[in-house]
Amino acid sequence: MAKIVILGAGIAGHVAAAHLRRKLSKEHEVLVVSPNRNYQWVPSNIWVGIGRMKSKSVIFPLEPLYKKKGIGFKQAKVVSFHPEGDETEDKGFVNVEYVFGEKLGVQEKVNYDFLINATGPKLAFDMTEGMLPGTNKAFSVCTYDHAEHAWAGLKQLIDKVKATGEKVKVLIGTGHPKATCQGAAFEYILNVEKELVNHGVRDKVEVTWISNENELGDFGMDGMLLDYGGQMMKSSEMVEMVFADRGIKWILGAGVSKIEDGLVHYENLQGEYKTETYDFAMLIPAFSGHGFKAYDKAGQDITPKLFKGFMVVDADYTPKPYEEWSVKDWPETYQNPSYANIFAPGIAFAPPHSISKPRKSPNGTDIFPSPPRTGMPSGITAKLVADNIIDTIKTGKMSLHHKGSMGNMGAACIASAGFGMTQGSGISITTYPIVPDYKKYTDTQGRDIKKTFGDMGLAGHWLKLTLHYAFIYKAKMKPFWWLIPE
């Protein structure tokens, strides 16, 4: 009998648990350890953040579902990793601490035969002074409760404008010089702009995008050349067209360092220190590792074997000049090189380098997006990790047959730009590969132009809404859920 422990119940952890349980016989144990009691479909937090969905539409409790499906569950957080066991335990284990219920605060060892670290990122609001969500009139949509607070703040602003006719400013984008997830901020600003139109106050609100991107449409992927309506277009041109059409201003190359009440401090790529006022802001924080520690059998610290901020996997972490970076640097199996039974799909793995070109201000400050690994890549990498563990258990020998590098993996993103069956809109962007391969696709900026395209329209919103219900269905493991792709 094998015991597979999964840390985290986000997209990667939940996908891995679902596939493992479906494909393995009941003699094998599948156990999820997560501090969160609810699953959340993160992409739809955007609609919670504009009041068009309630949080109950994007979440559901994990424990009843796992109990029904034969998946173990502990509502606990990881304290430390012990891949070799210790003086009393021969098996590898993680030390966890319960965060809810009768065992609140109690620590225990959870041993495993295979470990999937799907803990995702720490939302590092503390890396930007004054950025705690809901303070200083600045908000987040990274979780469903953050999104609810954002809508409360936005509604308050809208009501104020309606009552007084006063002109106000909205600021949306990234809140740290190396923040990622520009796509979520992009989608949110489009939805906020549309809501301002719907409430009849758009003419009273200045809407501004602030980002660490060097160009619009970078999205942490160094931008892209795409097919738009049969013509070649840069993603920067597409986003500029979208913003200009909606009267959205933009500030680029901005590394936000401090937030005060209605005031953002930032440094730009020219080395200038500037400020921007606002009456409502939504800023994406930096993502960081959780600061986990790891120990060998003798209790010696071996953290560098497992972590480099995020978890070390089968990537090439050799320091190189930007010009020498390659798609070959990126991991394929998400297996830790020191411990073959430990894997880290999704956001939990340490990327070998950024995808966007690193840039520094004259003051030496790094200002560029970190690489995105959310959504579709999280699900794909989690499934391939699960399939490799399944094959290994069934054959009795380590199998790494299933592979998937972000250098040969595509991703589709649909950003809603308003909500409603007749009034909504969507901007669809599909890119292949995620990490540009400049050697293979020399004439199209590292991407296959046949698989990299953009489109806009009402159909995109319908598709986004359809995917919301499809992926909630899939996450609830309803009949034939596995037929819905990652």
KEFI-426789 format. One record per residue (C-alpha): x, y, z. Coordinates in Angstrom, 2 decimals. Example, Ala and Ser with C-alpha at 12.3 -4.5 7.8 and 13.67 -1.06 7.14 Angstrom:
<sites>
u  v  w
12.30  -4.50  7.80
13.67  -1.06  7.14
</sites>
This chain:
<sites>
u  v  w
0.00  0.00  0.00
1.27  3.49  -0.87
0.42  6.72  0.90
0.42  9.92  -1.15
0.28  13.18  0.78
-0.68  16.38  -1.04
0.08  19.71  0.57
-2.41  22.34  -0.54
-5.91  22.19  -2.02
-5.75  24.87  -4.67
-5.92  24.12  -8.38
-2.73  21.99  -8.44
-3.33  20.11  -5.20
-7.00  19.44  -5.88
-6.35  18.26  -9.44
-3.60  15.89  -8.26
-5.80  14.45  -5.49
-8.75  13.92  -7.84
-6.72  12.05  -10.47
-4.83  9.95  -7.90
-8.04  8.86  -6.21
-9.79  8.05  -9.49
-6.93  5.94  -10.87
-5.61  4.19  -7.75
-7.34  1.38  -5.90
-8.65  2.04  -2.39
-5.75  0.14  -0.82
-3.65  3.22  -1.53
-4.17  6.28  0.66
-4.57  9.77  -0.74
-4.38  12.50  1.90
-4.73  16.27  1.43
-3.31  18.65  4.02
-4.45  22.26  3.65
-5.09  25.18  6.00
-8.10  26.13  3.84
-11.41  24.41  4.43
-12.85  25.60  1.10
-11.89  25.06  -2.50
-12.05  28.27  -4.53
-12.16  28.75  -8.28
-9.75  31.69  -8.26
-10.38  33.04  -11.81
-13.95  34.00  -10.85
-12.84  36.09  -7.86
-12.78  38.92  -10.39
-16.57  38.84  -10.60
-16.86  38.70  -6.81
-14.70  41.83  -6.76
-17.25  43.79  -8.84
-20.33  42.47  -7.04
-21.53  40.30  -9.92
-21.01  37.03  -8.07
-21.22  36.05  -4.41
-18.33  34.13  -2.89
-20.63  31.11  -2.45
-20.61  30.80  -6.25
-16.83  30.29  -6.39
-16.22  28.10  -3.31
-17.37  24.86  -1.75
-16.29  22.94  1.39
-13.56  20.36  0.83
-14.04  17.90  3.68
-17.52  16.56  2.70
-16.40  16.03  -0.91
-13.15  14.33  0.10
-14.98  12.10  2.55
-17.43  11.05  -0.16
-14.62  10.33  -2.65
-12.34  8.48  -0.23
-9.70  11.21  0.06
-8.31  11.98  3.52
-8.22  15.58  4.70
-6.47  17.46  7.47
-7.09  21.18  7.93
-3.56  22.01  8.91
-0.50  23.96  7.81
2.96  22.57  7.12
5.58  23.41  9.73
8.64  21.53  8.44
9.84  18.88  5.97
11.71  15.71  7.00
12.31  13.72  3.80
14.56  11.14  5.53
12.48  10.76  8.68
14.18  11.20  12.04
15.61  9.12  14.88
12.17  7.64  15.63
10.64  7.57  12.13
12.21  5.82  9.13
9.77  7.19  6.58
9.81  10.70  5.22
7.27  12.94  6.90
6.05  16.50  7.19
5.35  18.12  10.50
1.95  19.84  10.40
-0.06  22.01  12.77
-3.86  21.95  12.90
-5.49  25.32  12.29
-9.10  24.45  13.08
-11.25  22.32  15.36
-10.50  20.38  18.52
-6.86  19.89  17.52
-6.23  23.60  16.94
-2.53  24.31  17.54
-1.61  20.62  17.87
1.36  19.42  15.81
1.80  15.92  14.40
3.95  13.97  11.98
2.34  12.95  8.68
4.44  10.34  6.90
4.26  9.51  3.22
5.56  7.32  0.41
5.07  10.15  -2.09
4.74  13.85  -1.35
3.23  16.48  -3.66
3.99  20.01  -2.55
1.17  22.11  -4.02
1.26  24.85  -1.40
1.35  27.57  -4.04
2.61  31.02  -3.13
2.55  33.10  -0.01
0.68  36.31  -0.82
3.53  38.53  0.35
1.65  41.73  1.14
4.30  42.41  3.78
6.92  42.95  1.06
5.26  46.28  0.21
4.84  48.69  3.12
1.21  49.59  3.82
-0.27  46.99  1.48
-2.42  44.96  3.88
-5.69  44.34  1.97
-8.50  46.64  3.02
-6.20  49.29  4.48
-5.21  52.60  2.91
-8.14  52.23  0.47
-6.11  49.47  -1.28
-7.56  46.02  -1.94
-6.84  42.59  -3.44
-8.81  39.98  -5.40
-6.39  37.09  -4.76
-8.88  35.28  -2.50
-12.66  35.27  -2.37
-12.78  37.16  0.94
-10.33  39.76  -0.39
-12.55  40.11  -3.46
-15.64  40.67  -1.28
-13.81  43.45  0.56
-12.73  44.94  -2.78
-16.33  45.09  -3.96
-17.38  46.76  -0.69
-14.68  49.38  -1.22
-15.57  49.90  -4.88
-19.29  50.15  -4.14
-18.59  52.73  -1.46
-16.67  54.78  -4.01
-19.44  54.47  -6.61
-22.07  55.51  -4.07
-19.95  58.51  -3.06
-19.62  59.67  -6.67
-23.36  59.27  -7.23
-24.13  61.27  -4.10
-21.60  64.09  -4.53
-20.68  64.19  -8.22
-17.07  64.43  -7.07
-14.32  63.27  -9.44
-12.23  60.36  -8.14
-9.31  58.15  -9.21
-9.04  54.35  -9.46
-5.63  52.66  -9.62
-5.25  48.98  -10.53
-2.18  46.85  -11.28
0.85  45.42  -9.47
1.98  46.37  -5.99
5.60  45.22  -6.00
8.57  45.66  -8.38
8.58  41.89  -9.15
4.91  41.00  -8.77
3.33  38.57  -11.20
-0.32  37.78  -12.12
-0.72  40.85  -14.32
-3.52  38.96  -16.09
-5.75  39.06  -13.00
-5.19  42.79  -12.57
-5.83  43.33  -16.30
-9.13  41.50  -16.09
-10.13  43.37  -12.98
-9.47  46.83  -14.41
-11.62  46.02  -17.45
-14.45  44.80  -15.24
-14.21  47.81  -12.93
-14.29  50.18  -15.90
-17.41  48.45  -17.21
-19.12  48.62  -13.81
-18.44  52.35  -13.65
-20.20  52.63  -17.02
-23.09  50.50  -15.78
-23.53  52.72  -12.71
-23.42  55.90  -14.79
-20.33  57.36  -13.13
-17.60  56.59  -15.66
-17.21  60.25  -16.62
-16.38  61.10  -13.00
-13.68  58.45  -12.55
-10.10  58.48  -13.82
-8.98  54.87  -14.29
-5.23  54.13  -14.37
-3.20  50.96  -14.86
0.11  50.75  -12.95
2.47  47.87  -13.66
6.06  46.68  -13.40
5.84  45.64  -17.07
8.15  47.40  -19.50
5.39  47.23  -22.14
1.66  46.70  -21.98
0.70  43.07  -22.56
3.92  41.63  -21.15
1.93  39.50  -18.63
5.18  38.10  -17.23
5.72  36.19  -20.49
7.82  38.82  -22.31
4.75  39.73  -24.36
3.92  37.93  -27.58
3.36  38.28  -31.26
-0.11  36.96  -32.02
-2.64  36.50  -34.76
-5.51  38.95  -34.38
-8.20  38.75  -37.04
-5.76  37.31  -39.56
-3.15  40.00  -38.95
0.03  39.88  -36.87
-0.15  42.09  -33.81
1.96  42.52  -30.68
0.19  41.92  -27.39
1.34  45.42  -26.38
-0.57  46.87  -29.34
-3.65  44.84  -28.52
-3.74  45.93  -24.87
-3.02  49.55  -25.82
-5.97  49.40  -28.22
-8.20  47.99  -25.45
-7.12  50.61  -22.91
-7.34  53.51  -25.35
-10.83  52.42  -26.40
-11.94  52.53  -22.75
-10.07  55.67  -21.74
-7.77  53.85  -19.34
-4.44  55.54  -18.63
-1.28  53.60  -17.89
1.98  53.84  -15.93
4.63  51.26  -16.89
7.95  50.13  -15.46
6.70  51.00  -11.98
8.04  49.26  -8.89
5.62  50.07  -6.08
7.45  50.26  -2.74
5.04  51.88  -0.29
1.33  52.58  0.07
-0.19  55.27  2.22
-3.83  56.28  2.50
-4.68  57.18  -1.09
-1.04  57.48  -2.15
1.25  55.01  -3.94
5.03  55.47  -3.91
6.92  53.89  -6.79
10.24  53.92  -8.61
10.35  53.74  -12.39
12.88  52.25  -14.77
14.41  55.68  -15.27
15.31  55.71  -11.57
12.77  58.41  -10.69
10.85  58.21  -7.43
7.24  59.19  -7.97
3.81  59.07  -6.34
0.30  58.52  -7.62
-2.88  59.44  -5.77
-6.04  57.32  -5.78
-9.41  56.92  -4.11
-9.61  53.15  -4.70
-6.80  50.76  -5.58
-6.47  47.04  -6.31
-2.84  45.97  -6.40
-1.51  42.43  -6.85
1.12  41.57  -4.20
4.43  39.83  -4.65
4.31  36.02  -4.52
6.94  34.31  -2.38
7.74  30.91  -0.97
6.35  30.07  2.46
9.75  29.97  4.17
9.59  26.26  4.92
12.52  24.54  6.62
13.76  21.00  5.88
15.85  18.64  8.04
17.71  15.36  7.49
17.49  12.26  9.68
20.01  13.69  12.14
18.09  16.95  12.41
20.54  18.99  10.34
19.15  21.80  8.22
18.93  20.75  4.54
16.56  23.48  3.37
18.66  24.31  0.25
18.13  20.75  -1.01
14.39  21.32  -1.11
13.87  25.05  -1.44
15.12  27.99  -3.39
12.35  30.26  -2.19
9.92  27.83  -3.84
10.67  24.08  -4.14
13.67  22.93  -6.16
12.72  20.63  -9.05
14.30  19.25  -12.23
15.16  22.68  -13.67
18.55  24.10  -14.58
19.25  26.70  -11.91
22.74  27.51  -13.17
23.18  31.31  -13.18
23.40  32.51  -16.79
23.29  35.77  -18.72
19.83  36.54  -20.09
21.02  35.80  -23.65
21.86  32.19  -22.66
18.49  31.34  -21.12
16.65  28.55  -22.89
13.39  26.61  -22.77
15.60  23.62  -21.84
16.17  25.23  -18.44
12.54  24.63  -17.45
11.42  21.50  -15.54
9.54  18.63  -17.17
8.62  16.30  -14.28
8.59  18.66  -11.26
10.52  16.09  -9.24
12.96  17.18  -6.55
16.48  16.10  -7.60
17.53  15.09  -4.06
14.41  13.13  -3.10
12.75  11.20  -5.92
9.41  10.80  -4.09
8.83  14.56  -3.71
7.20  16.69  -6.43
6.11  20.33  -6.76
3.65  21.23  -9.54
1.87  24.54  -10.09
3.17  27.67  -8.41
5.05  25.66  -5.77
8.10  24.95  -7.95
11.01  27.37  -8.18
11.35  28.72  -11.73
14.90  28.71  -13.13
14.62  32.35  -14.17
12.08  34.94  -15.24
10.45  34.80  -18.66
10.31  38.54  -19.15
13.63  40.27  -19.66
15.14  41.38  -16.32
15.40  45.13  -15.99
16.95  47.34  -13.33
16.51  51.00  -12.58
19.67  53.14  -12.45
19.37  52.76  -8.66
19.78  48.98  -8.96
16.16  48.05  -8.28
14.81  45.03  -10.17
11.57  46.06  -11.88
10.06  43.30  -14.02
7.37  40.60  -13.68
8.11  37.23  -12.14
7.02  34.25  -14.27
3.33  33.25  -14.05
2.47  29.61  -13.26
-1.21  29.94  -12.41
-4.37  28.44  -13.85
-3.93  26.11  -16.79
-0.20  25.31  -16.19
-1.00  24.45  -12.55
-3.62  21.91  -13.58
-1.50  20.38  -16.35
1.61  19.96  -14.18
-0.42  18.55  -11.30
-2.01  15.91  -13.53
1.31  14.78  -15.02
2.83  14.51  -11.52
-0.15  12.43  -10.41
0.15  10.19  -13.49
3.86  9.58  -12.86
3.16  8.59  -9.25
0.35  6.29  -10.40
2.63  4.60  -12.95
5.38  4.25  -10.35
3.03  2.59  -7.87
1.56  0.22  -10.46
4.91  -0.83  -11.98
6.94  -0.85  -8.80
9.71  1.27  -10.30
10.15  4.99  -10.72
8.38  6.22  -13.84
8.72  9.71  -15.27
7.07  9.00  -18.59
4.67  11.95  -18.32
6.40  15.25  -19.02
5.40  18.82  -19.64
7.70  21.80  -19.75
6.36  25.35  -19.90
8.71  25.58  -22.86
6.47  23.21  -24.83
3.16  23.91  -23.11
0.45  26.28  -24.22
-1.94  28.35  -22.15
-5.28  29.99  -22.81
-6.50  33.04  -20.93
-9.90  34.63  -21.21
-10.21  38.01  -19.53
-13.78  39.16  -19.06
-14.39  42.83  -19.72
-17.85  43.18  -18.26
-20.55  40.81  -17.03
-23.83  39.93  -18.69
-25.25  37.66  -21.38
-25.81  40.59  -23.73
-23.53  43.31  -22.35
-20.49  41.29  -21.31
-17.32  40.98  -23.31
-14.19  38.87  -23.24
-10.62  39.15  -24.43
-9.20  35.76  -25.35
-5.46  35.17  -25.66
-3.90  31.80  -26.39
-0.13  31.42  -26.37
2.19  28.57  -27.31
4.64  27.97  -25.78
4.39  29.84  -22.48
8.16  30.20  -22.31
9.17  31.57  -25.71
11.43  29.34  -27.81
13.45  31.86  -29.78
15.47  29.16  -31.57
12.49  27.18  -32.84
10.26  30.16  -33.67
12.84  32.65  -34.84
10.54  34.89  -36.88
7.60  35.14  -34.47
9.29  36.17  -31.21
9.54  32.64  -29.84
5.92  31.62  -30.34
4.02  29.43  -32.80
1.82  32.00  -34.52
-0.69  29.28  -35.49
-1.35  28.63  -31.80
-0.86  32.17  -30.47
-3.80  34.41  -31.16
-6.13  36.99  -29.68
-9.79  37.86  -30.07
-12.39  40.09  -28.44
-16.16  40.01  -28.19
-19.28  38.82  -26.45
-18.52  35.17  -27.30
-15.40  35.39  -25.14
-17.52  36.35  -22.14
-19.90  33.46  -22.79
-16.93  31.09  -22.93
-15.49  32.52  -19.69
-18.85  32.02  -17.96
-19.16  28.51  -19.38
-15.69  27.64  -18.10
-16.64  28.91  -14.64
-19.45  26.36  -14.37
-17.45  23.61  -16.13
-14.51  23.88  -13.77
-16.69  24.09  -10.65
-18.37  20.91  -11.92
-14.98  19.31  -12.50
-13.65  20.37  -9.09
-16.70  18.81  -7.42
-15.80  15.55  -9.20
-19.25  15.07  -10.65
-19.93  12.32  -13.24
-17.32  12.16  -15.99
-15.49  15.20  -14.58
-12.18  13.88  -15.95
-13.35  14.49  -19.51
-13.00  18.23  -18.94
-9.39  19.11  -19.78
-7.08  20.94  -17.42
</sites>
